[in-house]
Amino acid sequence: MAAGQLAMKKQRGGRKLEGKVAIQIANYIRDNGLADGGHVTEFGLAESLNISRSPVRAALAQLVGLKIVRKAG
């Protein structure tokens, strides 16, 4: 497999993981009754979902883009 194909395969896999984590985060927010304006942290979500912060960070960026969550500040 060429390096470019491998990079594309990894990128698609990363997006798939990002989407799954985004769903987990949305469910976490819903299930824990976080109100509009409620505060969550990347670290807290990663710890609660038992995953590393990198996919949480990517998933949060996706959720911000979809206007499901807002970035503080």
PyMOL commands that place a pseudoatom at each C-alpha (Angstrom):
pseudoatom trace, name=CA, resn=MET, resi=1, chain=A, elem=C, hetatm=0, pos=[0.000, 0.000, 0.000]
pseudoatom trace, name=CA, resn=ALA, resi=2, chain=A, elem=C, hetatm=0, pos=[1.374, 3.414, -0.937]
pseudoatom trace, name=CA, resn=ALA, resi=3, chain=A, elem=C, hetatm=0, pos=[2.046, 5.962, 1.798]
pseudoatom trace, name=CA, resn=GLY, resi=4, chain=A, elem=C, hetatm=0, pos=[-0.699, 8.254, 0.480]
pseudoatom trace, name=CA, resn=GLN, resi=5, chain=A, elem=C, hetatm=0, pos=[-3.264, 5.447, 0.583]
pseudoatom trace, name=CA, resn=LEU, resi=6, chain=A, elem=C, hetatm=0, pos=[-2.246, 4.565, 4.131]
pseudoatom trace, name=CA, resn=ALA, resi=7, chain=A, elem=C, hetatm=0, pos=[-2.562, 8.207, 5.213]
pseudoatom trace, name=CA, resn=MET, resi=8, chain=A, elem=C, hetatm=0, pos=[-6.046, 8.425, 3.661]
pseudoatom trace, name=CA, resn=LYS, resi=9, chain=A, elem=C, hetatm=0, pos=[-7.083, 5.176, 5.329]
pseudoatom trace, name=CA, resn=LYS, resi=10, chain=A, elem=C, hetatm=0, pos=[-5.900, 6.471, 8.718]
pseudoatom trace, name=CA, resn=GLN, resi=11, chain=A, elem=C, hetatm=0, pos=[-7.696, 9.776, 8.139]
pseudoatom trace, name=CA, resn=ARG, resi=12, chain=A, elem=C, hetatm=0, pos=[-10.990, 8.049, 7.342]
pseudoatom trace, name=CA, resn=GLY, resi=13, chain=A, elem=C, hetatm=0, pos=[-10.605, 5.843, 10.414]
pseudoatom trace, name=CA, resn=GLY, resi=14, chain=A, elem=C, hetatm=0, pos=[-9.936, 8.902, 12.532]
pseudoatom trace, name=CA, resn=ARG, resi=15, chain=A, elem=C, hetatm=0, pos=[-13.075, 10.583, 11.270]
pseudoatom trace, name=CA, resn=LYS, resi=16, chain=A, elem=C, hetatm=0, pos=[-15.076, 7.476, 12.049]
pseudoatom trace, name=CA, resn=LEU, resi=17, chain=A, elem=C, hetatm=0, pos=[-13.739, 7.458, 15.616]
pseudoatom trace, name=CA, resn=GLU, resi=18, chain=A, elem=C, hetatm=0, pos=[-14.384, 11.204, 15.894]
pseudoatom trace, name=CA, resn=GLY, resi=19, chain=A, elem=C, hetatm=0, pos=[-18.010, 10.637, 14.881]
pseudoatom trace, name=CA, resn=LYS, resi=20, chain=A, elem=C, hetatm=0, pos=[-18.474, 7.840, 17.404]
pseudoatom trace, name=CA, resn=VAL, resi=21, chain=A, elem=C, hetatm=0, pos=[-16.967, 9.960, 20.171]
pseudoatom trace, name=CA, resn=ALA, resi=22, chain=A, elem=C, hetatm=0, pos=[-19.152, 12.922, 19.155]
pseudoatom trace, name=CA, resn=ILE, resi=23, chain=A, elem=C, hetatm=0, pos=[-22.223, 10.706, 19.602]
pseudoatom trace, name=CA, resn=GLN, resi=24, chain=A, elem=C, hetatm=0, pos=[-20.927, 9.533, 22.980]
pseudoatom trace, name=CA, resn=ILE, resi=25, chain=A, elem=C, hetatm=0, pos=[-20.412, 13.144, 24.078]
pseudoatom trace, name=CA, resn=ALA, resi=26, chain=A, elem=C, hetatm=0, pos=[-23.880, 14.201, 22.896]
pseudoatom trace, name=CA, resn=ASN, resi=27, chain=A, elem=C, hetatm=0, pos=[-25.387, 11.246, 24.774]
pseudoatom trace, name=CA, resn=TYR, resi=28, chain=A, elem=C, hetatm=0, pos=[-23.344, 12.105, 27.870]
pseudoatom trace, name=CA, resn=ILE, resi=29, chain=A, elem=C, hetatm=0, pos=[-24.630, 15.679, 27.796]
pseudoatom trace, name=CA, resn=ARG, resi=30, chain=A, elem=C, hetatm=0, pos=[-28.225, 14.482, 27.348]
pseudoatom trace, name=CA, resn=ASP, resi=31, chain=A, elem=C, hetatm=0, pos=[-28.031, 11.685, 29.918]
pseudoatom trace, name=CA, resn=ASN, resi=32, chain=A, elem=C, hetatm=0, pos=[-26.496, 13.933, 32.563]
pseudoatom trace, name=CA, resn=GLY, resi=33, chain=A, elem=C, hetatm=0, pos=[-29.059, 16.671, 32.045]
pseudoatom trace, name=CA, resn=LEU, resi=34, chain=A, elem=C, hetatm=0, pos=[-26.546, 19.396, 31.291]
pseudoatom trace, name=CA, resn=ALA, resi=35, chain=A, elem=C, hetatm=0, pos=[-28.485, 22.590, 30.703]
pseudoatom trace, name=CA, resn=ASP, resi=36, chain=A, elem=C, hetatm=0, pos=[-27.814, 25.154, 28.019]
pseudoatom trace, name=CA, resn=GLY, resi=37, chain=A, elem=C, hetatm=0, pos=[-24.682, 26.967, 29.115]
pseudoatom trace, name=CA, resn=GLY, resi=38, chain=A, elem=C, hetatm=0, pos=[-23.526, 23.999, 31.201]
pseudoatom trace, name=CA, resn=HIS, resi=39, chain=A, elem=C, hetatm=0, pos=[-19.787, 23.489, 31.370]
pseudoatom trace, name=CA, resn=VAL, resi=40, chain=A, elem=C, hetatm=0, pos=[-17.801, 20.392, 30.384]
pseudoatom trace, name=CA, resn=THR, resi=41, chain=A, elem=C, hetatm=0, pos=[-14.078, 20.062, 29.929]
pseudoatom trace, name=CA, resn=GLU, resi=42, chain=A, elem=C, hetatm=0, pos=[-12.052, 18.033, 27.492]
pseudoatom trace, name=CA, resn=PHE, resi=43, chain=A, elem=C, hetatm=0, pos=[-10.292, 16.340, 30.398]
pseudoatom trace, name=CA, resn=GLY, resi=44, chain=A, elem=C, hetatm=0, pos=[-13.554, 15.627, 32.256]
pseudoatom trace, name=CA, resn=LEU, resi=45, chain=A, elem=C, hetatm=0, pos=[-15.200, 14.130, 29.184]
pseudoatom trace, name=CA, resn=ALA, resi=46, chain=A, elem=C, hetatm=0, pos=[-12.156, 12.000, 28.394]
pseudoatom trace, name=CA, resn=GLU, resi=47, chain=A, elem=C, hetatm=0, pos=[-12.092, 10.705, 31.949]
pseudoatom trace, name=CA, resn=SER, resi=48, chain=A, elem=C, hetatm=0, pos=[-15.862, 10.066, 32.071]
pseudoatom trace, name=CA, resn=LEU, resi=49, chain=A, elem=C, hetatm=0, pos=[-15.876, 8.288, 28.703]
pseudoatom trace, name=CA, resn=ASN, resi=50, chain=A, elem=C, hetatm=0, pos=[-12.602, 6.472, 29.457]
pseudoatom trace, name=CA, resn=ILE, resi=51, chain=A, elem=C, hetatm=0, pos=[-10.898, 7.595, 26.247]
pseudoatom trace, name=CA, resn=SER, resi=52, chain=A, elem=C, hetatm=0, pos=[-7.912, 9.798, 25.475]
pseudoatom trace, name=CA, resn=ARG, resi=53, chain=A, elem=C, hetatm=0, pos=[-8.249, 13.546, 25.033]
pseudoatom trace, name=CA, resn=SER, resi=54, chain=A, elem=C, hetatm=0, pos=[-7.268, 13.640, 21.338]
pseudoatom trace, name=CA, resn=PRO, resi=55, chain=A, elem=C, hetatm=0, pos=[-10.456, 12.013, 20.021]
pseudoatom trace, name=CA, resn=VAL, resi=56, chain=A, elem=C, hetatm=0, pos=[-12.485, 14.057, 22.537]
pseudoatom trace, name=CA, resn=ARG, resi=57, chain=A, elem=C, hetatm=0, pos=[-10.862, 17.242, 21.208]
pseudoatom trace, name=CA, resn=ALA, resi=58, chain=A, elem=C, hetatm=0, pos=[-11.639, 16.265, 17.602]
pseudoatom trace, name=CA, resn=ALA, resi=59, chain=A, elem=C, hetatm=0, pos=[-15.210, 15.282, 18.455]
pseudoatom trace, name=CA, resn=LEU, resi=60, chain=A, elem=C, hetatm=0, pos=[-15.798, 18.550, 20.322]
pseudoatom trace, name=CA, resn=ALA, resi=61, chain=A, elem=C, hetatm=0, pos=[-14.568, 20.476, 17.275]
pseudoatom trace, name=CA, resn=GLN, resi=62, chain=A, elem=C, hetatm=0, pos=[-17.064, 18.533, 15.168]
pseudoatom trace, name=CA, resn=LEU, resi=63, chain=A, elem=C, hetatm=0, pos=[-19.883, 19.295, 17.637]
pseudoatom trace, name=CA, resn=VAL, resi=64, chain=A, elem=C, hetatm=0, pos=[-18.941, 22.993, 17.656]
pseudoatom trace, name=CA, resn=GLY, resi=65, chain=A, elem=C, hetatm=0, pos=[-19.113, 22.979, 13.852]
pseudoatom trace, name=CA, resn=LEU, resi=66, chain=A, elem=C, hetatm=0, pos=[-22.589, 21.455, 14.038]
pseudoatom trace, name=CA, resn=LYS, resi=67, chain=A, elem=C, hetatm=0, pos=[-23.568, 24.061, 16.665]
pseudoatom trace, name=CA, resn=ILE, resi=68, chain=A, elem=C, hetatm=0, pos=[-24.427, 21.354, 19.189]
pseudoatom trace, name=CA, resn=VAL, resi=69, chain=A, elem=C, hetatm=0, pos=[-21.949, 22.734, 21.717]
pseudoatom trace, name=CA, resn=ARG, resi=70, chain=A, elem=C, hetatm=0, pos=[-20.236, 26.107, 22.087]
pseudoatom trace, name=CA, resn=LYS, resi=71, chain=A, elem=C, hetatm=0, pos=[-16.600, 26.718, 22.840]
pseudoatom trace, name=CA, resn=ALA, resi=72, chain=A, elem=C, hetatm=0, pos=[-16.126, 28.736, 26.033]
pseudoatom trace, name=CA, resn=GLY, resi=73, chain=A, elem=C, hetatm=0, pos=[-14.465, 32.085, 25.840]
for i in range(1, 73): cmd.bond("trace and resi %d" % i, "trace and resi %d" % (i + 1))
show_as sticks, trace
zoom trace
